[in-house]
């Protein structure tokens, strides 16, 4: 049974990198459920003898649990906190299982080999995507693969590279030494291919630890292995220079000024801002934080600059301190340091043939800890789970004392009590994980049904999702949207009010304000819309647009104009045209164009003609179709963005040419009505764009001429997706009423 459980752990560790690095919501729900099942099976099979140091409760461990639960009790958003606690429980259970299952040296080697092989597979997938990416695209600039960024892929490769190096040093035969050595070199080359400066610097930290440990603790060949580490460091530097070319020195030359306030490096400047806002969160909530998992929700209240994504702090310890408080973070840091100390003790006591592997594991952990200071590796299950498995492996070292002493420890009451606690945690993780995964699936079914117009089916799915996860905001939001579509406005308000209680964020206040406005409850609507702007002053331009529209529509034009002006100050035209805005909120340029158009009307009414004319000019310029790729994705010419594909389509129609089939998705035919002979037709402006990197809905204005009559303008709306490296049309999109 122990072997089967160990194989299940290896499968989890190897599979997560290819499931969106574990970021998919269903994956995050099922991971605690899976580890809960494994733990319950291990307890039933007697895998836990009770003699492990992890099963001897000490006051720091118990204090940490109490602090974590206290932080969760005061959380600002229960749903995010429950998800974070489930993941924390999953990682803890994984470490405990590893501490019991990895005592045999062969299993430690198998775990390291799995991580090394997983790194090679991830690097291979990233290389394939890199070769297939269009030249100049974001994915064609560095190795990326299934991870959210190239920096995070670098964090995963660090683990595999040092594990492979340890296996090469521990292998007894030449074949094993050369095979694992080649694997380590390939992983190092892939690390260079990510172009991650933080990853390469973290590799330097790991190599330093490897070299010092080899020189001091590996008799005989220690100096040779230390020299090898130095050679790898030099080789990595040369590889970086060759890979990046002349631009390499410029990129690396910015590092000494990374922390200065006037740095010109966007990556550094972005981190400075997030670190500053994170420190403000810690200052306001130093003891218990804002609640586990709530960082992305609370950061919006501190964000002062638009288009700075804040889901992660890009520093594991800052994020932990902001969410759970300084005391818990210090205890967790102490636990990590004690684990490294335990690993060093194990390294000294291990057999000479196994020491390189233990040194490789320690070096991997040091490198990962260094990289976690600059990126969000430890927030991803694909990296956090292997980290916990490796830490548990260090605690799987042979226990102190004789077998009689261990047996005596196993018979004491404390291990039995703690085993019962572990069983309760595992059972809760399983039950909550399963119900949450079903709720997520139902919500996805409901959204799909709503897209297809099956409103009743969507409502049933959302109600079932709400029953399975009553603390979740999303089903209540979608039930509110369904109620609005069906004209049940008071029901929509009730759902949005309940959702706002669960999720006291700017977004929920915004949607509550919209529903209250639709229900005619104007005073409450105004308060909710103002609260949305207050909670997220630099998060979404739409908050300002709707608040201004509300004020203008309720007889407060002067205040509406003030809010429109404030929107332009925070989201100025050059900013909404930037690459960051095009990636994170591609529709904002058109929304700002609409806001400026309304400003022009209101300013003209007030007699402010210069302001009105300037706003009208900027409005017209912003609403012209943009052809830049979304998130720097340069695709097929003429189809590199949703707007570009629409321009290509209507240009062909204006010329009387047959529309190329390449403009449509597979199996889709043209649905726009024919004009007969060629007539003048053009896209005059984009009214709204809702888009990601791969899907979009565009509302736009068409101007159609005709013989003997002036051109007419009317709105149109289409859906597009990326298919075969190009944006293609898939069908019409709904137009809003009015």
PyMOL commands that set and color helices and strands:
alter all, ss='L'
color gray80, all
select helices_A, chain A and resi 2-18+20-22+25-44+53-55+59-73+78-101+105-132+138-140+150-170+174-193+197-217+222-244+247-253+255-257+266-284+295-302+316-324+326-349+352-371+377-379+381-395+403-411+413-451+455-468+473-485+489-502+506-518+522-535+541-553+557-570+573-576+579-584+588-605+609-622+630-632+642-654+661-663
alter helices_A, ss='H'
color red, helices_A
select strands_A, chain A and resi 681-691+695-706+709-723+726-732
alter strands_A, ss='S'
color yellow, strands_A
deselect
rebuild
show_as cartoon
